[in-house]
């Protein structure tokens, strides 16, 4: 829904905004005065807290104060404060975008805390390392660190802090699109925070749960959960969390085209964030949503007012490029609706240029990452070959020594020597065989892991890059249609056809991503996917669809992702043909077991009561040929029968 800023920025900015408000400067000055008259330990703890505030408001001051504090901690030999300050120094570098330095100082702080057995700081640093890998897009590494922090906290502290780690784990799964798992961990975080009456953290958990429910399409439950978060945040005077909950609820309304509900929420959070100086960097998203809402409610004068506000915002924060694309896109629509085609085209060009710049930068980063991984793999391969050569030479030397010693003792100990050599060789062969089997098993596991990672990476790229590009194309075409409202119908008709074709491409892309994300597809998954497709076809047509699914199939083995996609595509193609050409009133889809001469098989039948066709003189186009090819790929066969005025049947057995 919203554009995701840096993880550290979001989480720590919320903490900073809840700790400090307009009177923050006075509090900071008071703390620094206390520090000058305090002992070493108290003074250094104050330096750490004040530096944390400066990171998000005056980064240069944060850096100077952290360096000063670290130097004093070393000189005064206060290792606890040194570990704490070095960890905060890592946060400074991560927030300011210097990831290599951030990793260096996190690991240095961890070494200090583990050397002195500061368990509390170690847990905090491990959590920060998880944040670091999250920012880098290394989700598995981030999960490993968060689970480590959770386990260490259980051993060394009460479970009151578990909510933080459950929350972070849930956010990672949410980022990966695994919403069922995300919901489990967000609910665990909520349970811990409610049990320990951490009232200031409960709104965060409720908002996270509401976001996941919205992603799952459960809008009513999402809305109710956001409203609970808003009420609790108000009661606890947690302004940052209150505005976040308002933003999430407005997203739900925008998603459902309930623009009049979204407008007052967006205007309230925009005003509140500006007046209280809380997370103002994210305001461009709220401005963009307001422009979209006013466009769709016909209040173009209000939309133009927010376009002016958005332009001023971009001058203040020029680095929020993803949000800038959304702003230019909705501003373009406003001008087209206002019959100002020149301005509309200008903002559309800006949107396209900014999107292309981001896309090029993302591609460059991806290529650099692939090159780094390739170099690492090459070095590891070279190292493995060197080790193999050394092992072979050691084996040759060992065999020669055995031969020499055996020859010297042959005359006296021939019988004993033969037995020893035989046993030794047998044991050695057994060990080599076990090592070979182990290497083979490890290689298979590594290959499977790499394939799964590649599959997930490709599916994320398809969803994030290709999917967003196609969505952007549809939006741009709609904007052009507004700009060309005075032109001939043929142009707008062609644009509409392109928009429909692009939408269909997005649906097919989602089906492909669904299959790619799974190594195996259960019968339950396939049944749900087919049911969803048939339900959409029923809603968009006047045809009565009947879907029959044999419950005995639910106990059968899984399909591979390729098999599952082939079955789904055969049904999809046959149903599409029936809708396009048959003029049928009923389409029956049956998925069941079938007894054949070759034993028990799976049978898929798609039948309609349409006008039929002469199969002997029919021209089998790409659609029917594709069905036959997919049936062949499944190791089965397909039979297509049709009778005029009675209907057509496609029967596949595999």
Secondary structure, DSSP 8 states (H G I E B T S, - for coil): ------HHHHHHHHHHHHH--TTHHHHHHHHHHHHHTS-HHHHHHHHHHHHHHHHHH-HHHHHHHHHHHHHHHHHTT-HHHHHHHHHHHHHHHHHTT-HHHHHHHHHHHHHHHHHTT-HHHHHHHHHHHHHHHHHTT-HHHHHHHHHHHHHHHHHHS-GGGHHHHHHHHHHHHHHTT-HHHHHHHHHHHHHHHHHTT-HHHHHHHHHHHHHHHHHTT-HHHHHHHHHHHHHHHHHTT-HHHHHHHHHHHHHHHHHTT-HHHHHHHHHHHHHHHHHHT-SGGGHHHHHHHHHHHHHHHT-HHHHHHHHHHHHHHHHH-TT-HHHHHHHHHHHHHHHHHTT-HHHHHHHHHHHHHHHHHHHHHHHHHHHHHHHHHHHHHHHHHHHHHHHHHHHHHHHHHHHHHHHHHHHHTHHHHHHHHHHHHHHHHHHHHHHHHHHHHHHHHHHHHHHHHHHHHHHHHHHHHIIIIIIHHHHHHHHHHHHHHHHTTTS-HHHHHHHHHHHHHHHHHHHHHHHHHHHHT-SEE-HHHHHHHHHHHHHHHHHTSS-EEEEEE-GGGGGS--EEHHHHHHHHHHHHHHHHHIIIII--SEEEEEEEEEEETTEEEEEEEEEE-S----GGG----HHHHHHHHHHHHTT-EEEEEEETTTEEEEEEE-
